[in-house]
Amino acid sequence: MTGTRPATITRSLLLRRAVGAAVATAIGGTSAPAAFAGPLRYSGRWLAGDLSVVQWSHFVGGYNGWFRTWAREWGERNDVEVTVDLEAYTDLPALAASEVKRQRGHDIFGFLSPPARYESQVIDHAAIVRQVEKEVGRYGEIGARSTYNPKTKRYFGVSDYHVPAPLIWRHDVWNALGQSPATWDHVRDAATPLKEAGHPLGIGQASEPDSNMALISFLMCFGSSLQDESGALAIETERTVEAVRFLADIQARGGESTVYAWNAASNNQFVLSGRGSLIMNAISPIRRAEDLGMPFAKDLWIWPIPGGPAGRISLGQYTAVYSVWKFAKNRDAAERFVADVCLAASEATPASKFFNYPSFPGAYPLQKIYKTAAADTNEPKGKYSILTTVASQYTRNIGYPGYANAAVQETLDRFLVPRMFAQVSQGKASAEDSVRSTAAEMKRIWAKWHAAGKI
């Protein structure tokens, strides 16, 4: 991950600008007056052309507005007409597959999970990483392990931010029972009285991304993981069996009955209905409750994930990754755009209401984030500073303790982990059998990507 820094990513862009200036002089007969030395809006479209970007429509609407404005102003500064398309995040995987199949589409694709399977379809992003590191310092571990392939020694994208997924719980409901979700043992003990009080627990076990993140985080608390540090498959262990059996017990005692059919909106809806007593999720339902002035908004507390036998450790809800396709029409502008988005973290993070945390820590240092988050006026005061602690101390990358890779991505795309848990919670298989059958499928996935030379 280290070595000689590649030449600056703007060299060819600057060369084209110089050629364009010479052409303009030849056409006009004289150079432009000094008063026009700065770039005119799209005056050099023949120099840098158009640039298209697609990414998700952010849960925090203010972020979408900030990004569109930032992109427009970036385009004006760089003589590039930037088009931004915002899509529902559930539509992004199919759109990416379509663009790869057609070998045309947007210049920059904004993923919400490491797109390792598309490594052969994107440029090596090492030059962008080095450019940002030159400005603000080292790439953070979550971002680096989410976008770098140690096997091929290539970056298949660049992460500008990741999203912590803390425990969100109803303090008033738990406090009425004299309980708190400090550990998974505490959660299990409180499950029955919580459900009897009309406030069940909500840990998804469905074929949707939020269930993936919550359940892999649960495994990590029990010392289990999909792979080890070297990238070798590691799911088939007694620790995995223990975790699957433990969650089935929690679900039987006090879990929401609909978790097997949840979709991408269910976590939020469960909390906002007033019934939910606990979920693992990004802060979107809290922000929504605040915006709507819901009476229980102040009782939605943020904590790190409950402690298990291996401690407190969890995945982020999302890892935003920009990838530039090999078939991008404006690669030079695309590379500079991605670098500059990463450098704009001090604007982007507050615009997201602390939903996003920078993957290049030096772009908006943690101490500054903590100070700004602590000033949030929503009750209880200081809860968003706790989120900063969750992001910095308890959050890990997809694929931890190894790197994100194509095998891990396929496992998530096929929702094998939620199925492994659900089979046991629904009484369809024993924990041992469910883990064994899941491991068998994952072995085939790992073998495929080993044969492809990607892990």
FIDRENDO-597762 format. One record per residue (C-alpha): x, y, z; residue in three letters; residue number from 0. Coordinates in steps of 0.25 Angstrom, whole numbers, plus 5000, padded with zeros to 4 digits. Each point is the difference from the previous one (the first is absolute). Layout:
BEGIN
     c1     c2     c3     r     k
      X      Y      Z   ALA   NUM
...
//
This chain:
BEGIN
     c1     c2     c3     r     k
   5000   5000   5000   MET     0
   5012   5009   5000   THR     1
   5010   5003   4989   GLY     2
   5004   5011   4990   THR     3
   4989   5010   4999   ARG     4
   4994   5000   4986   PRO     5
   5000   5013   4992   ALA     6
   4990   5010   5003   THR     7
   4986   4996   4995   ILE     8
   4998   5014   4993   THR     9
   5012   4999   4991   ARG    10
   4992   4996   4987   SER    11
   4989   5010   5004   LEU    12
   5010   5011   5001   LEU    13
   5006   4997   4987   LEU    14
   4986   5000   4993   ARG    15
   4998   5014   5007   ARG    16
   5013   5005   4994   ALA    17
   4996   4995   4986   VAL    18
   4986   5006   5001   GLY    19
   5006   5013   5004   ALA    20
   5009   5000   4988   ALA    21
   4988   4997   4991   VAL    22
   4992   5011   5006   ALA    23
   5012   5010   4998   THR    24
   5001   4996   4985   ALA    25
   4985   5002   4998   ILE    26
   4999   5013   5007   GLY    27
   5013   5005   4995   GLY    28
   5005   5005   5014   THR    29
   5000   4995   5014   SER    30
   4988   5002   5010   ALA    31
   5001   5013   5008   PRO    32
   5005   4998   5015   ALA    33
   4986   5003   5005   ALA    34
   4996   4986   4994   PHE    35
   5012   4992   5005   ALA    36
   4990   4992   5009   GLY    37
   4992   4989   4994   PRO    38
   4987   5004   4994   LEU    39
   4988   4991   5002   ARG    40
   5002   4988   4990   TYR    41
   5008   5009   4991   SER    42
   5010   4989   4998   GLY    43
   4990   4989   4997   ARG    44
   5009   4995   4989   TRP    45
   5011   4999   5010   LEU    46
   4994   4991   5011   ALA    47
   4986   4997   4995   GLY    48
   4988   4994   5008   ASP    49
   5001   4992   5013   LEU    50
   4989   4990   5005   SER    51
   4998   4995   5014   VAL    52
   4990   4991   5006   VAL    53
   4998   4997   5015   GLN    54
   4989   4997   5010   TRP    55
   4990   5010   5004   SER    56
   5005   5003   5014   HIS    57
   4990   4997   5012   PHE    58
   5004   5014   5005   VAL    59
   4994   5009   4989   GLY    60
   5009   5012   5004   GLY    61
   5012   4992   4995   TYR    62
   4994   4998   4986   ASN    63
   4998   5015   4999   GLY    64
   5014   5003   5005   TRP    65
   5006   4989   4990   PHE    66
   4993   5006   4988   ARG    67
   5005   5014   5003   THR    68
   5014   4995   5003   TRP    69
   5000   4993   4987   ALA    70
   4995   5011   4992   ARG    71
   5010   5010   5006   GLU    72
   5011   4990   4998   TRP    73
   4996   4999   4985   GLY    74
   5000   5015   4999   GLU    75
   5014   5001   5005   ARG    76
   5005   4989   4991   ASN    77
   4993   5003   4987   ASP    78
   4992   4987   5001   VAL    79
   4985   4998   4999   GLU    80
   4997   4990   5012   VAL    81
   4987   4992   4999   THR    82
   4996   4994   5013   VAL    83
   4990   4989   5001   ASP    84
   4994   4995   5013   LEU    85
   4994   4986   5001   GLU    86
   4994   4992   5011   ALA    87
   5011   4992   5006   TYR    88
   4993   4987   4998   THR    89
   5000   5003   4985   ASP    90
   5015   5002   4999   LEU    91
   5005   4985   4999   PRO    92
   4991   4998   4988   ALA    93
   5004   5013   4994   LEU    94
   5015   4997   5001   ALA    95
   4998   4986   4994   ALA    96
   4992   5006   4988   SER    97
   5011   5010   4998   GLU    98
   5011   4990   5000   VAL    99
   4992   4991   4991   LYS   100
   4998   5011   4990   ARG   101
   5014   5006   5002   GLN   102
   4995   5014   5001   ARG   103
   4993   5008   5010   GLY   104
   5005   5010   5011   HIS   105
   5014   5004   5001   ASP   106
   5000   4999   5015   ILE   107
   4992   4990   5007   PHE   108
   4997   5002   5015   GLY   109
   4998   4987   5007   PHE   110
   4995   4998   5014   LEU   111
   5008   4987   5002   SER   112
   5014   4996   4996   PRO   113
   4999   4996   4985   PRO   114
   5011   4990   5000   ALA   115
   4993   4991   4989   ARG   116
   5002   5011   4990   TYR   117
   5015   5002   5002   GLU   118
   5002   4996   4985   SER   119
   4990   5010   4995   GLN   120
   5006   5012   5008   VAL   121
   5013   5008   4999   ILE   122
   5011   4998   5011   ASP   123
   4997   5012   5009   HIS   124
   5014   5000   5007   ALA   125
   5003   5014   4994   ALA   126
   4987   5006   5006   ILE   127
   5004   4994   5014   VAL   128
   5014   5006   4999   ARG   129
   4995   5013   4996   GLN   130
   4990   5001   5012   VAL   131
   5011   4995   5009   GLU   132
   5009   5011   4995   LYS   133
   4990   5010   5005   GLU   134
   4995   4995   5013   VAL   135
   5008   4988   5004   GLY   136
   4998   4985   5000   ARG   137
   4988   4992   4996   TYR   138
   4992   4995   5011   GLY   139
   5000   4985   5003   GLU   140
   4985   4998   4997   ILE   141
   5001   5007   4987   GLY   142
   5013   4993   4996   ALA   143
   4995   4986   5004   ARG   144
   4987   5003   4992   SER   145
   5007   5004   4987   THR   146
   5013   4993   4999   TYR   147
   5003   4986   4995   ASN   148
   5013   4995   5006   PRO   149
   5000   4988   4990   LYS   150
   5000   5009   4988   THR   151
   5006   5012   5007   LYS   152
   4989   5009   4993   ARG   153
   4990   5010   5006   TYR   154
   4986   4997   4994   PHE   155
   4995   5013   5005   GLY   156
   5001   5011   5010   VAL   157
   4992   5002   5012   SER   158
   4996   5014   5004   ASP   159
   4992   4996   5012   TYR   160
   4994   4988   5009   HIS   161
   4988   5000   5008   VAL   162
   5000   4994   5014   PRO   163
   4989   4992   5005   ALA   164
   4998   5001   5015   PRO   165
   4990   4994   5009   LEU   166
   4987   5008   5000   ILE   167
   4991   4998   5012   TRP   168
   4989   5006   5007   ARG   169
   5005   5004   5014   HIS   170
   4987   5003   5006   ASP   171
   4995   4986   4997   VAL   172
   5012   4993   5005   TRP   173
   5002   5009   5012   ASN   174
   4986   4997   5004   ALA   175
   5004   4985   5002   LEU   176
   5013   5004   5007   GLY   177
   5008   4995   4988   GLN   178
   5010   5005   4990   SER   179
   5006   4993   4987   PRO   180
   5015   5000   5005   ALA   181
   5002   4985   4996   THR   182
   4993   4990   4992   TRP   183
   4997   4992   5013   ASP   184
   4993   5013   5004   HIS   185
   4992   5000   4987   VAL   186
   4996   4986   5002   ARG   187
   4996   5002   5014   ASP   188
   4991   5012   4996   ALA   189
   4994   4994   4988   ALA   190
   4988   4993   5006   THR   191
   4995   5012   5009   PRO   192
   5003   5010   4989   LEU   193
   4991   4992   4990   LYS   194
   4989   4998   5011   GLU   195
   5000   5016   5002   ALA   196
   4997   5001   4985   GLY   197
   5015   5004   4996   HIS   198
   5007   4988   4993   PRO   199
   5014   4999   4995   LEU   200
   5003   5002   4985   GLY   201
   5012   4993   4995   ILE   202
   4997   4997   4985   GLY   203
   5002   4986   4994   GLN   204
   4996   5003   4986   ALA   205
   5006   5000   4986   SER   206
   5003   5015   5001   GLU   207
   5013   5008   5003   PRO   208
   4996   5005   5014   ASP   209
   4999   4986   5004   SER   210
   5013   4996   4994   ASN   211
   5007   5011   5008   MET   212
   4993   4997   5013   ALA   213
   5002   4986   5000   LEU   214
   5015   5000   4996   ILE   215
   5002   5010   5011   SER   216
   4993   4990   5010   PHE   217
   5010   4989   4995   LEU   218
   5012   5009   5003   MET   219
   4995   5003   5014   CYS   220
   5001   4985   5002   PHE   221
   5014   4999   4994   GLY   222
   4995   4994   4986   SER   223
   5003   5006   4986   SER   224
   4998   4996   4986   LEU   225
   5015   5000   4997   GLN   226
   5013   5001   5008   ASP   227
   5010   5011   4998   GLU   228
   5006   4993   4988   SER   229
   4987   4999   4993   GLY   230
   4998   4985   5003   ALA   231
   4986   4995   5003   LEU   232
   4997   5000   5015   ALA   233
   4985   4998   5002   ILE   234
   4999   4986   5004   GLU   235
   5004   5001   5015   THR   236
   4994   4997   5013   GLU   237
   4999   5015   5003   ARG   238
   4991   5002   4987   THR   239
   4991   4988   5005   VAL   240
   4999   5007   5014   GLU   241
   4997   5013   4994   ALA   242
   4989   4995   4991   VAL   243
   4994   4992   5012   ARG   244
   5001   5012   5009   PHE   245
   4992   5009   4991   LEU   246
   4989   4990   4997   ALA   247
   4998   5000   5015   ASP   248
   4999   5015   5001   ILE   249
   4990   4999   4988   GLN   250
   4992   4990   5007   ALA   251
   4999   5008   5013   ARG   252
   4997   5014   4994   GLY   253
   5003   5002   4985   GLY   254
   4991   5007   4991   GLU   255
   4993   4989   4992   SER   256
   5001   5007   4986   THR   257
   5015   5001   5000   VAL   258
   5001   4988   4990   TYR   259
   4993   5008   4989   ALA   260
   5006   5014   5003   TRP   261
   5004   5009   4989   ASN   262
   5010   5012   4999   ALA   263
   4990   5009   5007   ALA   264
   4995   4991   5011   SER   265
   5010   5004   5011   ASN   266
   4996   5014   4999   ASN   267
   4985   4997   4999   GLN   268
   5001   4991   5012   PHE   269
   5007   5011   5009   VAL   270
   4991   5011   4994   LEU   271
   4987   4992   5003   SER   272
   5003   5002   5015   GLY   273
   5001   4985   5002   ARG   274
   5014   4997   4998   GLY   275
   5009   4999   5013   SER   276
   5014   4997   4993   LEU   277
   5006   4999   4986   ILE   278
   5014   5001   4994   MET   279
   5000   5011   4989   ASN   280
   5005   5013   4995   ALA   281
   4994   5012   5007   ILE   282
   4990   5003   4989   SER   283
   4988   4996   5009   PRO   284
   5004   5009   5011   ILE   285
   5002   5012   4990   ARG   286
   4986   4997   4994   ARG   287
   4994   4999   5014   ALA   288
   5006   5014   5004   GLU   289
   4996   5006   4987   ASP   290
   4986   4995   5002   LEU   291
   5000   5005   5015   GLY   292
   4996   4986   5005   MET   293
   4998   5000   5015   PRO   294
   5010   4988   5002   PHE   295
   5011   5006   4991   ALA   296
   5007   5005   5013   LYS   297
   5000   4985   5005   ASP   298
   5007   4994   4988   LEU   299
   5014   4998   5005   TRP   300
   5012   4997   4993   ILE   301
   5010   4989   5006   TRP   302
   5011   4991   4994   PRO   303
   4995   4986   4997   ILE   304
   4998   4992   5012   PRO   305
   5012   4992   5005   GLY   306
   5001   4985   4997   GLY   307
   5011   4990   5004   PRO   308
   5010   5007   4990   ALA   309
   4996   5014   5004   GLY   310
   4993   5011   4993   ARG   311
   5003   5000   4985   ILE   312
   4991   5003   4988   SER   313
   5000   5003   4985   LEU   314
   4996   5014   4995   GLY   315
   4986   5001   4994   GLN   316
   5006   5004   4986   TYR   317
   5013   5003   4994   THR   318
   4999   5010   4989   ALA   319
   5010   4997   4989   VAL   320
   5002   5008   4987   TYR   321
   5005   4992   4988   SER   322
   5004   5005   4986   VAL   323
   4996   4990   4989   TRP   324
   5010   4996   4990   LYS   325
   4990   5004   4990   PHE   326
   4999   5014   5006   ALA   327
   5000   5011   4989   LYS   328
   5007   5011   5009   ASN   329
   5010   4992   5009   ARG   330
   5008   5012   5003   ASP   331
   4989   5009   5005   ALA   332
   4994   4987   5007   ALA   333
   5013   4998   5008   GLU   334
   5001   5014   5004   ARG   335
   4986   5001   5004   PHE   336
   5001   4988   5009   VAL   337
   5012   5005   5007   ALA   338
   4994   5014   5003   ASP   339
   4987   4993   5006   VAL   340
   5009   4993   5010   CYS   341
   5007   5013   5003   LEU   342
   4986   5007   5002   ALA   343
   4997   4992   5013   ALA   344
   5000   5012   5009   SER   345
   4987   5004   4992   GLU   346
   4995   4987   4997   ALA   347
   4999   4994   5014   THR   348
   4992   5011   5006   PRO   349
   4991   5000   4988   ALA   350
   4997   4986   5003   SER   351
   4996   5003   5014   LYS   352
   5012   4991   5004   PHE   353
   4994   4988   4993   PHE   354
   5013   5000   4992   ASN   355
   5014   4999   5006   TYR   356
   5012   5003   4991   PRO   357
   5009   4988   4995   SER   358
   5012   5009   4999   PHE   359
   5000   5005   5015   PRO   360
   5009   5011   4997   GLY   361
   4990   5007   4991   ALA   362
   4991   5003   5013   TYR   363
   5008   4996   5012   PRO   364
   4992   4992   5011   LEU   365
   5002   5011   5010   GLN   366
   4993   5010   4992   LYS   367
   4988   4990   4997   ILE   368
   4999   4997   5014   TYR   369
   4999   5015   5004   LYS   370
   4990   5003   4989   THR   371
   4992   4987   5003   ALA   372
   4999   5004   5015   ALA   373
   4994   5013   4997   ALA   374
   4988   4993   4994   ASP   375
   4988   5006   5007   THR   376
   4991   4988   4999   ASN   377
   4998   4992   5013   GLU   378
   5006   4993   5007   PRO   379
   5011   5010   4999   LYS   380
   5013   4993   4995   GLY   381
   4994   4988   4993   LYS   382
   5007   5003   4987   TYR   383
   5013   5001   5007   SER   384
   4998   4986   5004   ILE   385
   4998   4997   4986   LEU   386
   5014   5005   4997   THR   387
   5005   4990   5010   THR   388
   4993   4989   4994   VAL   389
   5006   5004   4986   ALA   390
   5014   5001   5005   SER   391
   5001   4989   5010   GLN   392
   4990   4989   4997   TYR   393
   4998   5000   4985   THR   394
   5007   4991   4990   ARG   395
   5000   4997   4985   ASN   396
   4992   4990   4992   ILE   397
   5009   4988   5000   GLY   398
   5007   5002   5013   TYR   399
   5010   4996   5005   PRO   400
   5004   4998   4985   GLY   401
   4997   5009   4989   TYR   402
   4987   5002   4992   ALA   403
   5001   4991   4988   ASN   404
   4991   4994   4989   ALA   405
   4997   4987   5008   ALA   406
   4995   5008   5012   VAL   407
   4992   5009   4991   GLN   408
   4993   4988   4993   GLU   409
   4997   4994   5014   THR   410
   4993   5013   5004   LEU   411
   4993   5001   4986   ASP   412
   4994   4986   5002   ARG   413
   4996   5003   5014   PHE   414
   5006   4987   5005   LEU   415
   5002   5005   5015   VAL   416
   4986   5005   5002   PRO   417
   4995   4987   4995   ARG   418
   5009   4992   5009   MET   419
   4995   5007   5012   PHE   420
   4985   5000   4995   ALA   421
   5000   4985   4998   GLN   422
   5003   4998   5015   VAL   423
   4992   5011   5005   SER   424
   4988   4994   4993   GLN   425
   5003   4986   5004   GLY   426
   5003   4995   4986   LYS   427
   5014   4995   5004   ALA   428
   5009   4998   5011   SER   429
   5011   5010   5002   ALA   430
   5011   4990   4997   GLU   431
   4993   4996   4987   ASP   432
   4997   5014   4995   SER   433
   5014   5004   5002   VAL   434
   5005   4988   4993   ARG   435
   4992   5002   4988   SER   436
   5003   5015   4999   THR   437
   5015   4997   5001   ALA   438
   4998   4990   4989   ALA   439
   4994   5011   4991   GLU   440
   5011   5010   5004   MET   441
   5011   4990   4997   LYS   442
   4995   4999   4985   ARG   443
   5000   5015   5000   ILE   444
   5014   5001   5005   TRP   445
   5005   4990   4990   ALA   446
   4994   5007   4989   LYS   447
   5007   5013   5003   TRP   448
   5013   4993   5003   HIS   449
   5000   4994   4987   ALA   450
   4997   5014   4994   ALA   451
   5013   5005   5007   GLY   452
   4992   5011   5008   LYS   453
   5003   4994   5014   ILE   454
//
